[in-house]
């Protein structure tokens, strides 16, 4: 049986937010490569279904809320599929 040290503080749980969604597998591969290279934790919600039911269920990029702005900055100039990617989150201010 595993014992726990109740004196040690627990890590704060990660709150994931959606940064973008895409239907394009090439976008997913590019983003994975970019974020892996930067050491940023992420996952794609629904990635498996993107291949089974294309144009029905997109892959949604989920990142730690505290790193979301950094990820948006990394992706802002990325040449992602125009018809199949949507960046979500903060809007640019005029």
N, C-alpha and C positions, 0 to 999 in steps of 0.2 A: 504494500500500500504506500502511495506517495504521500509524504508529509509536507506541509506548507509552513513557512516561517511567517507568522502573522505580524511580526515586527517590521518586516520589510515592506516599503511602500509599493503599491501596485502601479504598473505603467498605465498612463492615461490611454484609453481606447482610441483608436484612429477613427476619425470621422471622414468618410469618403464623400466626395462630391463629383458630379459629372462635369467634365470639361468640354467634351464634344461627343458627337456620335457620327458614325459613318457606315455606309453599306459597302465600302470598297476595301477589299482584302489587302491591296497594295498600301493604302493609307495605314492600316493596322500594322503591317510589317515595318513600314517606315517609322511610325511612332514608337513602336516597341524598341527598335534599334536606337532611336534618339534618346528615349528615356532610360534604357539600360545603360547607355554610354554616360549619362549624367548621374547614374546611381539613384534614380527616383523610383520609389515604390508605386505601383499602379496595378490595375487589372482592367480587362475589358469585359464588361457585363454583357452577356448575350452573344459573345463572339462565336460560339459553336452554332448558334441558330442562324447566324448570318450566311453560313454555307448551306444550311438545310432549307431555309426559307428566305432566299434573297429578296430584297425590296419589301420585306414584311417586318423583319426584326433586325434593327441595326446593332452594331457593336458599339457600346457606350464606354468611353474612356473614363475611368474612375480613379481619382488621385486623392491623397491626403489633403484635407481642406487647407492645411497650413502651407502646402506646396502648390496649390492651384494657380496662384498668380505667376509663379515661376514657370509652370508648365505652359500657361497661356502665352507667356512671353517667348518661350522657346518655339511654340507652334505658330506664332502670329505671322511669320513670313514663309511658313511651309507651303509648298505648292500642293495642297491636298485637292482631292477630287471636288470640283465645283458643284456638281449635281448630287454628290453623295456624302458630303460632310457638313456638319453644322456645329460651329463653335457655340458653346453655351456659357453662360456666366455673365461676368461684368461687361457692360457695354462701354464703348469708347465715349468719352465726354467731348462735346464740341468745344 
